[in-house]
């Protein structure tokens, strides 16, 4: 059995897409969803999907080994960041080398780095007059959005598109591709 832990800070739509994609796979289990946001929508999604949730604070994440120890004790094979807004500490990266992945709502290396997340990315893409945007799935290292790229997909952007339009297009790519890539990394065929 391959075990996944998902970190999310927001609504959890990608976490739910991954859970639904892998729901019938008897060889893969989402063991835990972790969040730093006690108000995150992902908590309600996890409860509906019967996935345990851990809410933690900044101090626990950065100043203790509690999270790493829990993931190791649960024999987690892959850590999936799905809208998680905190920089991953080195101790976690070292405990799970090339086993932490993230999805970014742009075609890295453009529009990445600290402060470039969610709507900020889409606003920058529109302001620059880009004709395409997309998603990048990458391994996580010590620097925001600079890990080795695993997969990218793009979508066309028109001059009439607003940041909200871009967000909708990019989210459709996220939900279509992130679950599949997670499954592939675990050797799963998915549904």
Backbone as CSV, one residue per row, in Angstrom:
resi,resn,N_x,N_y,N_z,CA_x,CA_y,CA_z,C_x,C_y,C_z
1,UNK,0.838,-1.193,0.000,0.000,0.000,0.000,0.874,1.245,0.000
2,UNK,0.649,2.134,-0.954,1.341,3.422,-1.009,0.500,4.445,-0.257
3,UNK,1.176,5.260,0.549,0.475,6.217,1.396,0.847,7.652,1.022
4,UNK,-0.186,8.492,0.959,-0.023,9.900,0.595,-0.436,10.774,1.783
5,UNK,0.304,11.851,1.982,-0.122,12.926,2.875,-0.263,14.176,2.016
6,UNK,-1.365,14.870,2.158,-1.615,16.090,1.388,-1.600,17.278,2.339
7,UNK,-0.828,18.304,1.969,-0.809,19.570,2.696,-1.606,20.583,1.882
8,UNK,-2.536,21.292,2.518,-3.329,22.312,1.841,-3.628,23.443,2.812
9,UNK,-3.746,24.655,2.281,-4.050,25.817,3.118,-5.397,26.444,2.800
10,UNK,-6.013,26.035,1.683,-7.216,26.719,1.220,-8.423,25.817,1.082
11,UNK,-9.103,25.956,-0.049,-10.387,25.270,-0.249,-10.244,23.762,-0.377
12,UNK,-9.115,23.298,-0.888,-8.901,21.861,-0.994,-9.444,21.222,-2.244
13,UNK,-9.714,21.999,-3.285,-10.281,21.393,-4.493,-9.310,20.413,-5.140
14,UNK,-8.020,20.704,-5.115,-7.049,19.753,-5.671,-6.936,18.505,-4.795
15,UNK,-6.983,18.672,-3.491,-6.952,17.513,-2.595,-8.144,16.602,-2.876
16,UNK,-9.308,17.205,-3.057,-10.499,16.400,-3.353,-10.384,15.730,-4.722
17,UNK,-9.873,16.441,-5.718,-9.708,15.843,-7.044,-8.781,14.626,-6.981
18,UNK,-7.709,14.737,-6.207,-6.780,13.616,-6.049,-7.470,12.458,-5.332
19,UNK,-8.186,12.753,-4.271,-8.883,11.708,-3.506,-9.897,10.980,-4.381
20,UNK,-10.645,11.715,-5.165,-11.650,11.086,-6.023,-10.986,10.246,-7.121
21,UNK,-9.901,10.740,-7.668,-9.186,10.011,-8.723,-8.664,8.671,-8.207
22,UNK,-8.185,8.669,-6.976,-7.574,7.462,-6.399,-8.537,6.622,-5.561
23,UNK,-9.793,7.022,-5.494,-10.757,6.388,-4.577,-10.876,4.882,-4.757
24,UNK,-10.821,4.393,-5.970,-11.012,2.965,-6.216,-9.702,2.190,-6.311
25,UNK,-8.598,2.873,-6.070,-7.295,2.203,-6.149,-6.987,1.564,-4.801
26,UNK,-6.940,0.248,-4.764,-6.712,-0.465,-3.508,-5.251,-0.451,-3.072
27,UNK,-4.370,0.073,-3.931,-2.942,0.104,-3.619,-2.461,1.473,-3.143
28,UNK,-3.358,2.467,-3.121,-2.986,3.825,-2.727,-3.998,4.335,-1.710
29,UNK,-3.489,5.002,-0.680,-4.358,5.559,0.355,-3.904,6.967,0.699
30,UNK,-4.851,7.887,0.773,-4.542,9.206,1.334,-4.698,9.044,2.837
31,UNK,-3.562,9.011,3.522,-3.555,8.723,4.959,-3.917,9.924,5.807
32,UNK,-3.633,11.124,5.295,-3.772,12.306,6.130,-3.789,13.557,5.273
33,UNK,-4.604,14.516,5.677,-4.553,15.859,5.106,-4.133,16.787,6.232
34,UNK,-3.120,17.608,5.953,-2.582,18.524,6.953,-2.809,19.957,6.486
35,UNK,-3.147,20.822,7.422,-3.338,22.227,7.083,-2.851,23.124,8.209
36,UNK,-2.378,24.279,7.829,-1.961,25.307,8.781,-3.073,26.317,9.020
37,UNK,-4.214,26.122,8.367,-5.301,27.092,8.421,-6.540,26.448,9.054
38,UNK,-6.864,26.798,10.302,-8.012,26.180,10.961,-9.347,26.511,10.307
39,UNK,-9.369,27.479,9.399,-10.595,27.853,8.681,-10.610,27.322,7.253
40,UNK,-9.627,26.535,6.863,-9.495,26.078,5.477,-10.663,25.192,5.057
41,UNK,-11.141,25.413,3.850,-12.210,24.592,3.285,-11.816,23.139,3.134
42,UNK,-10.509,22.877,3.032,-10.042,21.501,2.877,-10.455,20.629,4.069
43,UNK,-10.658,21.222,5.221,-11.046,20.451,6.410,-12.413,19.806,6.190
44,UNK,-13.373,20.589,5.704,-14.707,20.040,5.440,-14.668,19.011,4.317
45,UNK,-13.874,19.266,3.286,-13.748,18.285,2.197,-13.184,16.974,2.732
46,UNK,-12.147,17.066,3.553,-11.522,15.861,4.109,-12.525,15.076,4.953
47,UNK,-13.309,15.769,5.746,-14.313,15.084,6.575,-15.335,14.355,5.706
48,UNK,-15.796,15.024,4.625,-16.748,14.373,3.718,-16.141,13.137,3.064
49,UNK,-14.834,13.179,2.832,-14.139,12.060,2.187,-13.612,11.040,3.205
50,UNK,-13.864,11.287,4.476,-13.426,10.391,5.567,-11.902,10.236,5.600
51,UNK,-11.214,11.358,5.422,-9.756,11.384,5.496,-9.376,12.152,6.760
52,UNK,-8.530,11.576,7.614,-8.114,12.283,8.834,-7.433,13.617,8.505
53,UNK,-7.646,14.597,9.384,-7.086,15.941,9.203,-6.269,16.312,10.430
54,UNK,-5.139,16.954,10.173,-4.346,17.534,11.251,-4.187,19.024,10.970
55,UNK,-4.603,19.843,11.928,-4.382,21.290,11.851,-3.188,21.593,12.750
56,UNK,-2.212,22.286,12.193,-1.007,22.604,12.955,-0.700,24.086,12.847
57,UNK,0.157,24.572,13.742,0.534,25.984,13.709,1.968,26.143,13.193
58,UNK,2.311,27.378,12.945,3.627,27.721,12.386,4.769,27.206,13.267
59,UNK,4.629,27.376,14.569,5.694,26.955,15.488,5.910,25.441,15.406
60,UNK,4.838,24.680,15.394,4.956,23.221,15.280,5.654,22.847,13.985
61,UNK,5.311,23.526,12.902,5.851,23.203,11.581,7.342,23.519,11.480
62,UNK,7.736,24.678,11.998,9.115,25.129,11.814,10.043,24.863,12.997
63,UNK,9.499,24.674,14.192,10.360,24.572,15.367,10.291,23.229,16.074
64,UNK,9.671,22.256,15.458,9.622,20.923,16.057,9.730,19.869,14.957
65,UNK,9.930,18.646,15.373,9.987,17.523,14.429,8.671,16.748,14.411
66,UNK,7.649,17.290,15.040,6.384,16.562,15.197,5.785,16.133,13.858
67,UNK,5.758,17.031,12.873,5.152,16.713,11.574,5.969,15.637,10.864
68,UNK,7.281,15.808,10.830,8.148,14.822,10.169,7.996,13.457,10.831
69,UNK,8.029,13.431,12.141,7.902,12.157,12.860,6.566,11.481,12.563
70,UNK,5.493,12.257,12.508,4.189,11.691,12.212,4.156,11.090,10.812
71,UNK,4.709,11.814,9.839,4.718,11.313,8.462,5.559,10.045,8.344
72,UNK,6.694,10.023,9.029,7.539,8.824,9.007,6.841,7.656,9.707
73,UNK,6.195,7.913,10.829,5.478,6.860,11.558,4.337,6.283,10.730
74,UNK,3.712,7.126,9.916,2.617,6.655,9.063,3.122,6.046,7.753
75,UNK,4.447,5.993,7.601,5.070,5.396,6.409,4.562,6.048,5.117
76,UNK,4.572,7.376,5.127,4.132,8.143,3.964,5.141,7.968,2.829
77,UNK,4.628,7.661,1.649,5.473,7.488,0.466,5.613,8.766,-0.341
78,UNK,4.564,9.594,-0.340,4.577,10.811,-1.145,3.851,11.920,-0.391
79,UNK,4.494,13.082,-0.311,3.884,14.276,0.266,3.456,15.157,-0.895
80,UNK,2.177,15.516,-0.904,1.600,16.289,-1.999,1.161,17.644,-1.456
81,UNK,1.714,18.706,-2.021,1.294,20.057,-1.654,0.199,20.476,-2.629
82,UNK,-0.939,20.844,-2.110,-2.087,21.194,-2.943,-2.655,22.521,-2.451
83,UNK,-2.026,23.606,-2.877,-2.440,24.910,-2.386,-1.942,25.165,-0.983
84,UNK,-0.739,24.703,-0.697,-0.136,24.912,0.618,0.794,26.113,0.526
85,UNK,0.628,27.071,1.441,1.281,28.367,1.295,2.561,28.567,2.085
86,UNK,3.026,27.566,2.810,4.221,27.757,3.628,5.425,27.096,2.963
87,UNK,6.594,27.706,3.142,7.838,27.124,2.653,8.124,25.856,3.456
88,UNK,8.455,24.793,2.761,8.699,23.516,3.424,10.066,23.571,4.113
89,UNK,10.113,23.217,5.401,11.397,23.271,6.122,12.358,22.185,5.632
90,UNK,13.652,22.477,5.755,14.689,21.549,5.297,14.568,20.175,5.927
91,UNK,14.188,20.105,7.197,14.089,18.808,7.869,13.064,17.910,7.166
92,UNK,11.989,18.488,6.672,10.978,17.709,5.957,11.488,17.307,4.572
93,UNK,12.165,18.221,3.892,12.732,17.911,2.572,13.760,16.795,2.692
94,UNK,14.590,16.856,3.716,15.615,15.825,3.904,15.009,14.476,4.273
95,UNK,13.891,14.478,4.982,13.234,13.221,5.366,12.515,12.563,4.189
96,UNK,12.133,13.382,3.184,11.391,12.880,2.028,12.017,13.382,0.722
97,UNK,13.276,13.003,0.449,13.938,13.497,-0.765,13.236,12.998,-2.021
98,UNK,12.936,13.929,-2.920,12.241,13.628,-4.186,10.920,12.891,-3.942
99,UNK,10.357,13.148,-2.774,9.054,12.556,-2.450,8.074,13.618,-1.956
100,UNK,8.375,14.886,-2.260,7.456,15.995,-1.987,7.231,16.703,-3.315
101,UNK,5.957,16.829,-3.702,5.653,17.507,-4.959,4.695,18.659,-4.701
102,UNK,4.702,19.604,-5.627,3.860,20.781,-5.541,3.273,21.067,-6.909
103,UNK,2.152,21.756,-6.915,1.592,22.263,-8.166,1.582,23.777,-8.086
104,UNK,2.029,24.409,-9.176,2.077,25.869,-9.237,1.195,26.331,-10.387
105,UNK,0.409,27.403,-10.204,-0.547,27.831,-11.222,0.046,28.725,-12.313
106,UNK,1.209,28.337,-12.823,1.837,29.049,-13.943,2.887,28.128,-14.542
107,UNK,3.421,28.554,-15.655,4.456,27.786,-16.337,5.823,28.250,-15.819
108,UNK,6.285,27.555,-14.786,7.594,27.891,-14.224,8.669,27.694,-15.285
109,UNK,9.741,28.485,-15.246,10.170,29.329,-14.132,9.514,30.707,-14.064
110,UNK,8.636,31.024,-15.000,7.970,32.324,-14.965,6.891,32.340,-13.884
111,UNK,6.719,33.479,-13.257,5.661,33.722,-12.282,5.715,32.786,-11.078
112,UNK,6.930,32.514,-10.629,7.117,31.695,-9.432,7.838,32.488,-8.365
113,UNK,8.036,31.854,-7.226,8.785,32.462,-6.136,7.882,32.961,-5.024
114,UNK,8.508,33.483,-4.001,7.785,33.952,-2.822,6.760,35.015,-3.215
115,UNK,5.560,34.866,-2.704,4.497,35.829,-2.979,3.744,35.571,-4.270
116,UNK,4.214,34.648,-5.083,3.546,34.340,-6.344,2.719,33.075,-6.161
117,UNK,1.482,33.274,-5.775,0.563,32.161,-5.592,-0.840,32.647,-5.921
118,UNK,-1.707,31.716,-6.251,-3.115,32.011,-6.478,-3.350,33.192,-7.389
119,UNK,-4.200,34.084,-6.917,-4.638,35.207,-7.750,-3.484,36.144,-8.133
120,UNK,-2.459,36.226,-7.291,-1.315,37.077,-7.623,-0.657,36.623,-8.923
121,UNK,-0.588,35.313,-9.119,-0.004,34.771,-10.349,-0.867,35.155,-11.540
122,UNK,-2.169,34.946,-11.439,-3.057,35.214,-12.570,-3.093,36.699,-12.916
123,UNK,-3.043,37.554,-11.899,-2.987,39.000,-12.148,-1.708,39.368,-12.896
124,UNK,-0.587,38.767,-12.503,0.693,39.062,-13.170,0.693,38.574,-14.604
125,UNK,0.115,37.414,-14.855,0.040,36.856,-16.208,-0.772,37.784,-17.109
126,UNK,-1.918,38.240,-16.633,-2.771,39.140,-17.417,-2.077,40.486,-17.627
127,UNK,-1.475,41.032,-16.567,-0.797,42.332,-16.668,0.342,42.298,-17.676
128,UNK,0.991,41.147,-17.810,2.109,41.019,-18.752,1.643,40.761,-20.179
129,UNK,0.347,40.567,-20.367,-0.172,40.316,-21.707,0.211,38.956,-22.270
130,UNK,0.386,37.988,-21.392,0.754,36.639,-21.841,-0.342,36.038,-22.717
131,UNK,0.057,35.189,-23.653,-0.901,34.512,-24.516,-1.159,33.081,-24.052
132,UNK,-0.401,32.632,-23.031,-0.667,31.331,-22.436,-0.259,31.349,-20.972
133,UNK,-0.897,30.460,-20.236,-0.510,30.199,-18.860,-0.629,28.695,-18.689
134,UNK,-0.652,28.243,-17.442,-0.769,26.812,-17.258,-0.409,26.391,-15.856
135,UNK,0.037,25.140,-15.755,0.411,24.570,-14.468,1.786,23.940,-14.576
136,UNK,2.455,23.883,-13.445,3.718,23.165,-13.327,3.644,22.294,-12.082
137,UNK,3.906,21.022,-12.260,4.031,20.097,-11.140,5.520,19.833,-10.991
138,UNK,6.039,20.019,-9.773,7.486,19.923,-9.581,7.820,19.327,-8.223
139,UNK,9.033,18.791,-8.138,9.547,18.359,-6.839,9.847,19.601,-6.017
140,UNK,9.746,19.472,-4.711,9.980,20.588,-3.805,11.410,20.540,-3.305
141,UNK,12.062,21.715,-3.349,13.372,21.866,-2.714,13.287,23.035,-1.731
142,UNK,14.438,23.582,-1.361,14.471,24.607,-0.315,14.018,25.986,-0.778
143,UNK,13.784,26.166,-2.077,13.424,27.477,-2.605,12.049,27.376,-3.267
144,UNK,11.175,28.351,-2.999,9.847,28.353,-3.613,9.939,28.146,-5.116
145,UNK,9.254,27.144,-5.626,9.015,26.934,-7.051,10.268,26.702,-7.892
146,UNK,11.348,26.240,-7.291,12.567,26.010,-8.060,12.966,24.548,-8.169
147,UNK,12.146,23.643,-7.667,12.464,22.218,-7.764,12.315,21.704,-9.188
148,UNK,12.878,20.538,-9.417,12.853,19.913,-10.742,11.412,19.741,-11.238
149,UNK,11.186,20.143,-12.489,9.854,20.064,-13.084,9.544,18.622,-13.472
150,UNK,8.354,18.169,-13.107,7.864,16.836,-13.434,6.949,16.901,-14.657
151,UNK,6.064,17.910,-14.688,5.034,17.981,-15.730,4.553,19.419,-15.868
152,UNK,4.244,19.821,-17.114,3.606,21.111,-17.363,2.481,20.924,-18.373
153,UNK,1.449,21.736,-18.241,0.363,21.793,-19.215,-0.011,23.260,-19.368
154,UNK,-0.411,23.636,-20.579,-0.703,25.048,-20.822,-2.119,25.241,-21.352
155,UNK,-2.567,26.490,-21.250,-3.858,26.895,-21.797,-3.687,28.258,-22.444
156,UNK,-4.487,28.521,-23.455,-4.429,29.804,-24.159,-5.085,30.889,-23.314
157,UNK,-4.509,32.080,-23.396,-5.048,33.255,-22.719,-5.351,34.290,-23.793
158,UNK,-6.555,34.826,-23.791,-6.899,35.869,-24.759,-6.736,37.237,-24.116
159,UNK,-6.670,38.260,-24.939,-6.505,39.622,-24.424,-7.730,40.071,-23.628
160,UNK,-8.855,39.384,-23.815,-10.077,39.733,-23.082,-10.167,39.020,-21.734
161,UNK,-9.289,38.049,-21.477,-9.360,37.287,-20.233,-8.990,38.134,-19.025
162,UNK,-9.772,37.973,-17.976,-9.475,38.603,-16.690,-8.676,37.608,-15.848
163,UNK,-8.101,38.061,-14.732,-7.444,37.104,-13.840,-8.377,35.966,-13.405
164,UNK,-9.669,36.265,-13.213,-10.615,35.208,-12.847,-10.785,34.191,-13.978
165,UNK,-10.787,34.660,-15.219,-10.872,33.746,-16.367,-9.650,32.834,-16.408
166,UNK,-8.486,33.436,-16.200,-7.248,32.649,-16.188,-7.286,31.633,-15.053
167,UNK,-7.753,32.056,-13.891,-7.845,31.154,-12.743,-8.709,29.941,-13.066
168,UNK,-9.847,30.159,-13.732,-10.734,29.041,-14.087,-10.046,28.074,-15.056
169,UNK,-9.356,28.622,-16.042,-8.664,27.770,-17.012,-7.550,26.961,-16.349
170,UNK,-6.804,27.629,-15.491,-5.694,26.966,-14.808,-6.212,25.904,-13.840
171,UNK,-7.293,26.208,-13.124,-7.837,25.221,-12.197,-8.337,23.982,-12.940
172,UNK,-8.899,24.161,-14.118,-9.331,23.003,-14.915,-8.124,22.119,-15.248
173,UNK,-6.989,22.741,-15.570,-5.766,21.970,-15.831,-5.297,21.256,-14.566
174,UNK,-5.356,21.940,-13.439,-4.938,21.331,-12.171,-5.731,20.063,-11.893
175,UNK,-7.060,20.171,-11.987,-7.915,19.038,-11.658,-7.774,17.906,-12.672
176,UNK,-7.466,18.236,-13.909,-7.293,17.205,-14.943,-5.964,16.472,-14.809
177,UNK,-4.911,17.183,-14.407,-3.571,16.594,-14.477,-2.938,16.216,-13.150
178,UNK,-3.172,16.988,-12.086,-2.485,16.703,-10.824,-2.815,15.306,-10.293
179,UNK,-4.091,14.923,-10.241,-4.379,13.569,-9.752,-3.684,12.481,-10.576
180,UNK,-3.679,12.654,-11.877,-3.061,11.658,-12.756,-1.561,11.563,-12.512
181,UNK,-0.893,12.697,-12.370,0.551,12.701,-12.129,0.863,12.088,-10.772
182,UNK,0.063,12.399,-9.754,0.260,11.772,-8.445,0.153,10.253,-8.584
183,UNK,-0.876,9.803,-9.270,-1.053,8.375,-9.486,0.124,7.749,-10.213
184,UNK,0.623,8.423,-11.238,1.764,7.898,-11.986,3.003,7.793,-11.120
185,UNK,3.237,8.791,-10.282,4.408,8.762,-9.418,4.360,7.593,-8.429
186,UNK,3.150,7.183,-8.095,2.979,6.071,-7.160,2.803,4.730,-7.874
187,UNK,2.856,4.759,-9.202,2.682,3.519,-9.953,1.236,3.084,-10.038
188,UNK,0.324,4.008,-9.781,-1.112,3.701,-9.807,-1.684,3.980,-11.187
189,UNK,-2.676,3.231,-11.545,-3.381,3.482,-12.802,-4.549,4.422,-12.607
190,UNK,-4.876,4.689,-11.360,-6.005,5.560,-11.077,-7.311,4.900,-11.473
191,UNK,-8.335,5.707,-11.702,-9.653,5.183,-12.042,-9.809,5.116,-13.536
